[in-house]
Amino acid sequence: MPKKFHDLSFIAEFLHTVQPFNSIETGALHKLASKLEVAYYVQGKTILSSSPSAGIAIIRKGAVRLADESHKFLDKRSEGELFGHEIFFHGEKKEYIAEAEEDCLLWHLGADDFEKLRSENNLIGEYFSSHLNTRLRAATQVKHNVTQVRDLLKRPPVSVDRRMSIHAVAKKMSAENVSSVLVMCDKKLCGIVTDKDLRQRVLAKALNPDEAIEKVMTVNPMSVAADAGVDATLLMMMRQNYHHLPVMDETGPLGLVTAGDILRAQSEHPLRIVRDIYKQNSIEGLLKLHGRLPSLFERMVNLGRDVEQIGRLVTLITDAFTTRLIQLAEQSLGPAPMRYAWVVFGSQAREEQTARTDQDNGIVLERDTDADEAVYFAKLSDFVCEGLDKLGYVFCPGEIMALNLKWRVSLTRWKQHFDSWIDEPEPKSVMYCSIFFDIRYLYGDKQLVQDLQNHASTRAMENRIFRRFMATNALLHKPPLGFFRRFVQEDDGSHSEGLNLKHRGIVPITDLVRMRALESGIQDANTFRRIELATVSGVMNENDASSLRDALRLINRIRLNHQSTQMMAGEKPTNFVPIEDLSPLLRRNLKAAFMLVAEAQKALASRYQVH
Amino acid sequence: MLSRWRYRRRCRALAQDCVQPTVAAYSAGCVGLIVDKLLNTPIISVDLEMTGLDAKQNHIIAIAWTQLDNGRIRLASNRHLLINTQQSVGYSAAIHELMDNDVARGVPLETGLEALFEAARGRLWLFHHAGLDVAFLQQACIAWAGVVMPFMVLDTMKMELDIRKRQNLPIHQGDLKLGKLRTNYKLPAYTAHNALIDACATAELLLAVAAKMEAVGSLNLQPHLTYF
């Protein structure tokens, strides 16, 4: 026999990066490698016409689209991932077909070899049968959905007597570490007080804390029976916008349930991906995780999480990707030569991102750079922005990115930027302001950003002429008057087809709310929190606040549902909704929302005497 | 290069007359081999490492191959043989990274050839830039079995050249190198290099090139064959 060796280390090397094969030792890995067959599929070609197939396929290069028998998108798999075996999509086992979404190089493992591998190697066997556990877990979760709120209670309720002083109640809440208490009148529930009540009804109104708690409690709060279904309860809380609900049985209150408790119980937290992001050491690793976003997004939307929370979650994930990229850049470039901060603008700053988003960011430096320092930050920005672009956060068309030398400057120069826009408002600078005033610190030295924000918000608050320019700008995007069959009725009498929810709905609202933030020096960028803060500080009345909040929620909800449907169909998410896709009920609601926005715009116009 | 007719005549002659059993069996396999679609044609993808580029002066120091059946590369068929040659690897070590002491661990050239032609029986040869490797193999066979061995060959470099000529695309220096072409076809980059990796890399490239050609018509391999 000639001396021969199956030198498969170049195969094993890649297998080693593939779950679950990364867990097996080298000898077994080489054995597995020798069983594989390499095949190539051109884009669009059907790889599997039914599942589970004979054996499994490992994607060595390219991407594969899994779809159900009616070609509806189920999942996308890319380099280093598997398919062909039984797959549970969102906890449900489904048959699927597989098509090459790009040209693909696949490694096939035949049915016999796959079975043998599963039986011979415990870890691998467990991995593939753990899908069964996943199914069981998913099944119990579904069961959990219809179980009773009683199961969610973690502790007996903290209750106080109605005559107790506000001060004493607050002390008790701190001691017990709860965000709400039940107020009892002769052993009967008669009220509820939450952290928010203490803030809004006591602190904001400068009420004497020696007053009795009954003065500020919500009287006869809505409660839920202990045997009520979890889903129904969540629905009720969302409809009424309650975050805390007492749970009762015939003996009295058993405890409190929060929307958070329910959502936590219902699903594995989507933010698990954030933990995984921080474990990645390469763009390739991050790219793999990024592939999980469409299904994650769909799950968040379908779970009925409220739109504020979805925006926040999606942004948290973007933040994590950005932060990890910065950390990776720092790892390869070495520590920064000076203090600096990475800031984000626009929707990322507002924590209102959806499925479709580009990047807006910049760097605030401690001081001007010398040549070497400039190179460092150029490389850093290049790495991070390019990385984000690869991850689908495409380059900002307006070039508002750290990549752009203009937005990678010292604190002093940043202040000069803002000064020039505020002192000499002209259309271009006002447009900049609508982006740059939505600013949020993300990474590095927080103080630099705080200084800049303090400076900018003080300057804006002082300068009414500047704000008047901003008000004109805020009136540029107008909501449509109504709908007429397939057309949008424009206010000049013309018709246009389809509806851009972003430009016609979201942007007008964020613009309106930003005006309030500029007027009262609010530095938070999130629209919902800006509304809240503006109400507390009195620049906005409760009525206007809830109008704008409701309108924003509704429009965003429609947009998110639309984008989720598009993504599940394998399309690119857009902000553009054909009118015929909206049910008559939605159209009516949407029209009402637009009217609220139009009214708020009118109020702004008269306040600044602009049109 | 030979005509198809002369190639077939040589195969038949060797199959009948050659006393070396491996050569006779290989030649009989050539006679019986029918080449049509990629999917139906058994193929062996081969790469050699040499001490230089002159088939008359330099020696083979490694032979590696992998087999394709039904349009798939069977990694189980991978073989990588180092050849123990008397000639020093010299400066060529810089290219293939094989040192004299590696080569000393190898098998005699005859053993390597015997294993190769057994594996190649009934299969179409695949090389990237066939001319060089075939020249070395033919020299080696003359020394080993005293015959000029017939080869029916598919060459990925030539296939790509044909594609580009047909589309009137310019061809620059280095464009047709294996690594460059794999990048163009978006195939994974291999960081390491040896004869086996290149044999597999060539086989993958064939699948990608064939897939591209197939998009404009079902790919019959017949027009792409070369005979030596």
Interface residues (C-beta under 8 A of the other chain):
Chain A: P2 K3 K4 F5 H6 D7 L8 S9 F10 I11 F14 A33 S34 K35 L36 E37 V38 A39 Y40 Y41 V42 R60 K61 G62 E102 D103 L105 W107 H108
Chain B: A64 G71 R72 I73 R74 L75 A76 N78 R79 H80 L81 L82 R105 G106 V107 T111 G112 E114 A115 Y185 K186 L187 P188 Y190 A192 N194 L196 I197 C200 A203 E204 L207 A208 A210 A211 K212 E214 A215
